[in-house]
Amino acid sequence: MTAIGYAGVPTGDQETALQLDALRKAGCDRVLEDRASGVKADRPGLGEAIRYVREGDTLTVWKLDRLGRSMKHLIEIIAELETKGVVFRSITENIDTTTSGGRLVFHLFGALAQFERDLIRDRTRAGLQAARERGRRGGRQAVVTPEKLEKARQYSQPVSTCAKLPRASK
């Protein structure tokens, strides 16, 4: 039986040190990590962790929201682990899927995590809408300015109006 840890942070700016320390303290023999949003399907560290674990092993995370970003995704991962005979543990929420109480707590915390993400998304959308109503625009500055566009139009005159140039020899 091997304890495998998984640590993940949504951006490269954040650190996994807190998670790594907690996972090692929890007895994880190997820890894999990602620096990518949980929303992204392509998380190589998580994929490797799931492929690596075998029957009787334990996959441990510091916090439930490090594993997945939606209730559906969390349930899919836990179901995959269960079919492989792998136990799931979350240190912060004290979840252990070997018990019926642990499975119940997993589903409750997963639903609460999804609710929190939905609230954040709704607040972000409301804030962006309020900013638009005040005349603020988000995003990067336009690369093509009206001056650049006019210059491009000047250079894109039909070939028939230009003098014919001799062909280059091979």
LOZADREN-576009 format. One line per field, with one value per atom (N, C-alpha, C): residue in one letter; x, y, z. Coordinates in Angstrom, 1 decimal. Layout:
aa	(A  ...)
x	(X  ...)
y	(Y  ...)
z	(Z  ...)
//
This chain:
aa	(M  M  M  T  T  T  A  A  A  I  I  I  G  G  G  Y  Y  Y  A  A  A  G  G  G  V  V  V  P  P  P  T  T  T  G  G  G  D  D  D  Q  Q  Q  E  E  E  T  T  T  A  A  A  L  L  L  Q  Q  Q  L  L  L  D  D  D  A  A  A  L  L  L  R  R  R  K  K  K  A  A  A  G  G  G  C  C  C  D  D  D  R  R  R  V  V  V  L  L  L  E  E  E  D  D  D  R  R  R  A  A  A  S  S  S  G  G  G  V  V  V  K  K  K  A  A  A  D  D  D  R  R  R  P  P  P  G  G  G  L  L  L  G  G  G  E  E  E  A  A  A  I  I  I  R  R  R  Y  Y  Y  V  V  V  R  R  R  E  E  E  G  G  G  D  D  D  T  T  T  L  L  L  T  T  T  V  V  V  W  W  W  K  K  K  L  L  L  D  D  D  R  R  R  L  L  L  G  G  G  R  R  R  S  S  S  M  M  M  K  K  K  H  H  H  L  L  L  I  I  I  E  E  E  I  I  I  I  I  I  A  A  A  E  E  E  L  L  L  E  E  E  T  T  T  K  K  K  G  G  G  V  V  V  V  V  V  F  F  F  R  R  R  S  S  S  I  I  I  T  T  T  E  E  E  N  N  N  I  I  I  D  D  D  T  T  T  T  T  T  T  T  T  S  S  S  G  G  G  G  G  G  R  R  R  L  L  L  V  V  V  F  F  F  H  H  H  L  L  L  F  F  F  G  G  G  A  A  A  L  L  L  A  A  A  Q  Q  Q  F  F  F  E  E  E  R  R  R  D  D  D  L  L  L  I  I  I  R  R  R  D  D  D  R  R  R  T  T  T  R  R  R  A  A  A  G  G  G  L  L  L  Q  Q  Q  A  A  A  A  A  A  R  R  R  E  E  E  R  R  R  G  G  G  R  R  R  R  R  R  G  G  G  G  G  G  R  R  R  Q  Q  Q  A  A  A  V  V  V  V  V  V  T  T  T  P  P  P  E  E  E  K  K  K  L  L  L  E  E  E  K  K  K  A  A  A  R  R  R  Q  Q  Q  Y  Y  Y  S  S  S  Q  Q  Q  P  P  P  V  V  V  S  S  S  T  T  T  C  C  C  A  A  A  K  K  K  L  L  L  P  P  P  R  R  R  A  A  A  S  S  S  K  K  K)
x	(0.8  0.0  0.9  0.6  1.4  0.5  1.0  0.2  0.8  0.0  0.4  -0.3  0.4  -0.1  -0.3  -1.2  -1.4  -1.6  -0.8  -0.9  -1.1  -2.0  -2.3  -2.6  -2.1  -2.4  -2.9  -3.8  -4.4  -3.5  -2.5  -1.6  -0.2  0.7  2.2  2.6  1.8  2.2  2.1  1.3  1.1  2.0  2.2  3.2  2.4  3.0  2.5  3.1  4.0  4.8  3.9  2.9  2.0  1.4  0.9  0.3  1.3  2.5  3.6  4.0  4.1  4.5  3.4  2.1  1.0  0.9  1.2  1.1  2.2  3.4  4.5  4.3  3.8  3.4  2.4  1.5  0.4  0.9  2.2  2.8  2.8  2.7  2.7  4.1  4.3  5.5  6.0  5.0  5.3  4.3  4.7  3.8  4.0  2.8  2.8  2.1  2.5  1.8  1.6  0.7  0.3  0.3  0.6  0.4  -0.5  -1.7  -2.7  -4.1  -4.9  -6.3  -7.0  -7.7  -8.5  -9.5  -9.9  -10.9  -10.4  -9.1  -8.5  -8.5  -8.8  -8.9  -7.5  -6.5  -5.2  -4.3  -4.3  -3.4  -2.5  -1.3  -0.4  -0.1  0.1  0.4  -0.8  -2.0  -3.1  -3.3  -3.1  -3.2  -2.2  -1.0  0.1  -0.3  -0.8  -1.1  -2.2  -3.2  -4.3  -3.8  -2.9  -2.4  -1.4  -0.7  0.3  -0.4  -1.5  -2.0  -2.6  -2.4  -2.9  -3.8  -4.5  -5.4  -4.7  -5.4  -4.9  -4.1  -3.8  -3.1  -4.1  -3.5  -4.3  -3.9  -4.8  -4.5  -5.0  -4.0  -4.3  -4.1  -5.0  -4.9  -5.0  -4.4  -4.5  -5.9  -6.6  -7.9  -8.7  -10.0  -10.8  -10.8  -10.8  -10.9  -9.6  -8.5  -7.3  -7.5  -8.4  -8.6  -9.4  -10.5  -11.4  -12.1  -12.7  -13.3  -14.9  -15.4  -16.8  -17.2  -18.4  -18.9  -18.8  -19.2  -19.2  -17.8  -16.8  -15.4  -14.9  -15.2  -14.8  -15.3  -16.6  -17.3  -16.7  -16.4  -15.8  -14.4  -13.6  -12.3  -12.4  -13.3  -13.5  -14.0  -14.9  -15.5  -14.3  -13.5  -12.4  -11.4  -11.2  -10.3  -10.9  -12.2  -12.9  -12.9  -13.0  -13.0  -11.6  -10.6  -9.2  -8.9  -9.8  -9.6  -8.7  -8.7  -7.9  -8.7  -8.1  -8.8  -8.5  -9.4  -9.2  -9.2  -8.3  -8.3  -8.0  -8.7  -8.5  -8.1  -7.0  -6.5  -7.3  -7.5  -8.2  -9.7  -10.4  -11.8  -11.9  -10.8  -10.8  -11.7  -11.6  -12.4  -11.6  -12.2  -11.6  -12.7  -12.6  -13.7  -13.8  -13.0  -13.1  -14.4  -14.9  -16.0  -17.3  -18.4  -19.7  -19.8  -19.4  -19.4  -18.4  -17.3  -16.3  -16.8  -17.6  -18.2  -19.3  -20.1  -21.1  -20.4  -19.4  -18.7  -18.1  -17.6  -17.0  -18.1  -19.2  -20.3  -20.8  -20.9  -21.3  -20.3  -19.0  -17.9  -17.8  -18.0  -17.9  -19.0  -20.2  -21.3  -21.1  -20.6  -20.3  -19.2  -18.2  -17.1  -17.6  -18.5  -19.1  -20.0  -20.7  -21.5  -20.6  -19.5  -18.6  -18.0  -17.6  -17.1  -18.2  -19.4  -20.5  -20.8  -20.7  -20.8  -19.7  -18.5  -17.4  -17.6  -18.0  -18.3  -19.4  -20.5  -21.6  -21.2  -20.4  -19.9  -19.0  -18.1  -17.2  -18.0  -19.0  -19.8  -20.6  -21.1  -21.8  -20.9  -19.7  -18.7  -18.3  -18.1  -17.8  -18.9  -20.1  -21.3  -21.4  -21.2  -21.3  -20.2  -19.0  -17.9  -18.3  -18.9  -19.3  -20.3  -21.3  -22.3  -21.7  -20.6  -19.9  -19.0  -19.0  -18.2  -16.8  -16.5  -15.1  -15.2  -14.1  -13.9  -12.8  -12.9  -11.9  -11.0  -10.0  -9.2  -8.0  -7.3  -6.1  -6.4  -5.4  -5.6  -5.6  -6.3  -6.4  -5.0  -4.6  -3.3  -3.4  -4.6  -4.8  -5.5  -4.8  -5.3  -5.9  -6.7  -7.3  -6.1  -5.0  -3.9  -3.3  -3.0  -2.4  -3.3  -4.6  -5.6  -5.6  -5.5  -5.4  -4.1  -3.0  -1.8  -1.8  -2.4  -2.5  -3.4  -4.4  -5.3  -4.5  -3.6  -2.8  -1.9  -1.4  -0.4  -1.1  -2.4  -3.1  -3.9  -3.4  -4.0  -3.8  -4.8  -4.7  -3.4  -3.0  -1.7  -1.8  -3.0  -3.1  -2.7  -2.8  -2.4  -0.9  -0.2  1.2  2.0  3.2  4.0  4.4  4.5  4.8  6.3  6.7  8.1  8.6  9.9  10.5  10.5  10.4  10.4  11.9  12.0  13.4  13.8  15.0  15.5  15.9  15.7  16.0  17.5)
y	(-1.2  0.0  1.2  2.1  3.3  4.5  5.5  6.8  7.8  8.2  9.1  10.5  11.5  12.9  13.6  14.5  15.3  16.8  17.7  19.1  19.9  20.9  21.7  23.1  24.0  25.4  25.9  26.9  27.3  28.2  28.8  29.6  29.4  29.7  29.6  30.5  31.6  32.6  32.0  31.0  30.5  29.3  29.1  28.0  26.8  25.7  24.4  24.0  24.8  24.5  24.0  24.8  24.4  23.0  22.8  21.5  20.4  20.6  19.6  19.2  20.2  19.9  19.1  19.4  18.7  17.3  17.1  15.8  14.9  15.4  14.6  14.3  15.2  15.0  13.9  13.8  12.8  11.4  11.4  10.1  9.7  10.7  10.4  10.0  8.9  8.4  9.1  9.5  10.2  11.3  12.5  13.6  14.2  14.3  14.8  16.2  17.1  18.4  19.0  20.0  20.7  22.2  23.0  24.4  24.9  24.5  24.8  24.8  25.5  25.6  24.3  24.0  22.8  22.7  23.7  23.7  23.0  23.1  22.5  21.0  20.4  18.9  18.4  19.1  18.6  19.0  18.1  18.3  17.1  17.2  16.0  15.4  16.2  15.6  14.7  15.2  14.5  13.2  13.3  12.2  11.1  11.5  10.6  9.9  10.7  10.2  9.1  9.4  8.4  7.1  7.3  6.1  5.3  6.0  5.4  4.6  5.0  4.3  2.9  2.0  0.6  0.3  -0.9  -1.4  -1.4  -0.8  -0.7  0.6  1.3  2.6  3.7  4.8  5.9  7.2  7.9  9.2  10.3  11.1  12.1  13.5  14.4  15.8  16.7  17.9  18.8  19.3  19.6  20.1  19.6  19.4  18.8  19.6  20.9  21.7  21.7  21.1  20.9  19.7  18.9  17.7  18.0  18.7  19.0  20.3  20.9  22.2  22.1  20.9  20.7  19.5  19.4  18.3  17.0  17.2  16.1  15.6  16.5  16.1  15.3  15.9  15.2  13.8  13.7  12.4  11.4  11.9  11.0  10.5  11.4  11.0  10.0  10.3  9.3  8.0  8.0  6.8  6.0  6.6  6.0  5.4  6.1  5.6  4.4  4.4  3.3  2.0  2.2  1.0  0.4  1.2  0.7  0.2  0.3  -0.1  0.8  2.1  3.1  4.0  4.2  5.1  6.5  7.4  8.8  9.5  10.4  11.2  12.6  13.5  14.9  15.3  15.9  16.3  17.3  18.4  19.6  19.2  18.6  18.2  16.9  16.2  15.0  14.0  13.8  12.9  11.6  10.5  9.2  8.3  7.9  7.2  5.8  5.3  3.9  3.8  4.9  4.8  5.4  5.0  5.6  7.1  7.4  8.8  9.6  9.1  9.8  10.0  9.1  9.3  10.4  10.4  11.4  12.8  12.9  14.2  14.6  13.7  14.0  14.7  14.1  14.7  16.0  16.2  17.5  18.5  18.3  19.3  19.6  18.5  18.8  19.7  19.5  20.4  21.8  21.9  23.3  24.0  23.2  23.8  24.3  23.5  23.9  25.1  25.2  26.4  27.6  27.5  28.6  29.1  28.2  28.5  29.2  28.8  29.4  30.8  31.0  32.4  33.3  32.8  33.6  34.0  33.0  33.3  34.3  34.2  35.1  36.5  36.6  37.9  38.6  37.8  38.3  38.8  38.0  38.5  39.8  39.9  41.1  42.3  42.1  43.1  43.6  42.7  43.0  43.8  43.3  44.0  45.4  45.6  46.9  47.8  47.3  48.1  48.5  47.6  47.9  49.0  48.9  49.9  51.3  51.3  52.6  53.0  52.3  52.6  52.0  51.2  50.5  49.3  49.1  47.9  47.1  45.8  44.9  44.4  43.7  43.1  44.0  43.5  44.2  45.3  46.3  47.3  46.7  47.3  46.9  47.0  46.0  46.0  46.8  46.7  47.4  48.7  49.8  51.1  51.6  52.7  53.2  53.7  54.2  54.6  53.4  52.4  51.2  50.6  50.6  50.1  50.9  52.2  53.0  52.8  52.6  52.3  51.0  50.0  48.7  48.8  49.6  49.8  50.4  51.4  52.0  51.0  50.1  49.1  47.9  47.9  46.7  47.1  48.0  48.4  47.2  47.1  46.0  46.1  44.9  44.8  45.5  45.5  46.1  47.6  48.3  49.7  49.9  48.9  48.9  48.6  49.1  48.7  47.3  46.6  45.2  45.1  44.2  44.1  42.8  42.8  41.6  40.5  39.3  38.1  37.8  37.3  36.9  35.6  35.5  34.3  33.3  32.0  31.0  30.6)
z	(0.0  0.0  0.0  -1.0  -1.1  -1.0  -0.3  -0.2  -1.2  -2.1  -3.2  -2.9  -3.0  -2.7  -4.1  -4.1  -5.3  -4.8  -5.3  -5.0  -6.3  -6.2  -7.4  -7.0  -7.9  -7.7  -9.1  -9.0  -10.3  -11.2  -10.7  -11.5  -11.1  -12.0  -11.8  -10.7  -10.4  -9.4  -8.0  -7.8  -6.4  -6.1  -4.9  -4.4  -3.9  -4.0  -3.5  -2.2  -1.6  -0.4  0.7  1.0  2.1  1.9  0.7  0.3  0.4  -0.1  -0.1  1.3  2.2  3.6  4.2  4.0  4.6  4.1  2.8  2.2  2.7  2.8  3.4  4.8  5.6  7.0  7.1  6.1  6.1  5.7  5.4  5.1  3.6  2.7  1.3  0.9  0.2  -0.3  -1.5  -2.3  -3.6  -3.7  -4.2  -4.4  -5.8  -6.5  -7.8  -7.8  -8.7  -8.6  -10.0  -10.0  -11.2  -10.9  -11.9  -11.8  -12.9  -12.8  -13.8  -13.2  -13.8  -13.3  -13.2  -12.1  -11.9  -13.0  -13.6  -14.6  -15.9  -16.1  -17.3  -17.2  -18.3  -18.3  -18.3  -18.9  -19.0  -17.8  -16.8  -15.7  -15.6  -16.1  -16.2  -14.8  -13.8  -12.5  -12.0  -12.1  -11.6  -12.5  -13.8  -14.6  -14.3  -14.0  -13.6  -12.3  -11.3  -10.0  -10.2  -11.0  -11.2  -11.9  -12.9  -13.5  -12.6  -11.7  -10.9  -9.7  -9.2  -8.0  -8.4  -7.5  -7.6  -6.5  -6.7  -5.6  -4.3  -3.3  -1.9  -1.6  -2.7  -2.5  -2.0  -1.6  -1.2  -1.9  -2.5  -3.1  -2.2  -1.8  -0.8  -1.3  -1.0  -1.4  -0.1  -0.2  0.9  1.2  0.1  0.2  -1.1  -0.9  -1.9  -3.2  -3.1  -4.3  -5.1  -4.6  -5.4  -6.4  -6.1  -7.0  -8.2  -8.1  -9.2  -9.0  -10.1  -10.0  -10.1  -10.3  -10.4  -9.7  -9.2  -8.5  -9.4  -10.6  -11.6  -11.7  -11.9  -12.1  -10.8  -9.7  -8.4  -8.3  -8.6  -8.5  -9.5  -10.8  -11.8  -11.3  -10.7  -10.2  -9.1  -8.2  -7.0  -7.5  -8.5  -9.0  -9.7  -10.5  -11.1  -10.1  -9.0  -7.9  -7.3  -7.0  -6.4  -7.3  -8.6  -9.5  -9.5  -9.2  -9.1  -7.7  -6.8  -5.4  -4.6  -5.0  -4.4  -3.4  -2.3  -1.2  -1.5  -1.3  -1.4  0.0  0.2  1.4  1.1  1.9  1.9  3.3  3.4  4.8  5.4  4.8  5.4  5.8  4.9  5.2  6.0  6.2  7.0  6.3  5.0  4.2  4.0  4.2  3.9  3.3  2.0  1.3  1.7  2.7  3.1  4.0  4.5  5.4  4.7  5.1  4.6  5.0  6.2  6.6  5.8  5.5  4.6  3.2  2.7  1.4  1.4  2.5  2.7  2.8  3.6  3.8  2.5  1.7  0.4  -0.5  -0.6  -1.4  -0.9  0.4  1.0  0.7  0.9  0.7  -0.8  -1.6  -3.1  -3.5  -3.0  -3.3  -2.8  -1.6  -1.1  -1.9  -2.3  -3.1  -4.5  -5.1  -6.4  -6.2  -5.1  -4.7  -4.6  -3.9  -3.7  -5.1  -5.9  -7.3  -8.1  -8.0  -8.7  -8.2  -6.9  -6.3  -6.8  -6.9  -7.4  -8.8  -9.6  -11.0  -11.2  -10.4  -10.5  -10.1  -9.1  -8.6  -9.7  -10.3  -11.3  -12.5  -12.9  -14.0  -13.7  -12.5  -12.1  -12.0  -11.6  -11.5  -12.9  -13.8  -15.2  -15.9  -15.6  -16.2  -15.7  -14.4  -13.8  -14.4  -14.6  -15.2  -16.6  -17.4  -18.8  -18.8  -17.8  -17.7  -17.4  -16.7  -16.4  -17.5  -18.6  -19.8  -19.8  -18.9  -18.8  -19.7  -20.4  -21.2  -20.7  -20.7  -20.3  -21.4  -21.1  -22.2  -22.6  -23.5  -24.0  -24.9  -25.0  -26.0  -27.4  -28.3  -29.7  -30.3  -31.0  -31.7  -33.0  -33.7  -34.9  -34.6  -34.7  -34.5  -35.8  -35.8  -37.1  -38.0  -37.5  -38.3  -39.0  -38.3  -38.8  -39.9  -39.7  -40.6  -41.9  -41.8  -43.0  -43.8  -43.1  -43.7  -44.5  -43.8  -44.5  -45.7  -45.7  -46.9  -48.0  -47.7  -48.7  -49.4  -48.7  -49.2  -49.9  -49.8  -50.3  -51.6  -52.4  -53.7  -54.6  -55.5  -56.5  -57.3  -57.7  -58.4  -59.8  -60.4  -61.7  -61.7  -60.6  -60.5  -60.3  -60.0  -59.7  -61.0  -61.1  -62.3  -62.1  -63.3  -63.3  -63.0  -62.1  -61.8  -62.5  -62.8  -63.5  -62.5  -63.0  -62.2  -61.8  -60.6  -60.2  -60.9  -61.3  -62.0  -60.9  -61.3  -60.4  -60.3)
//
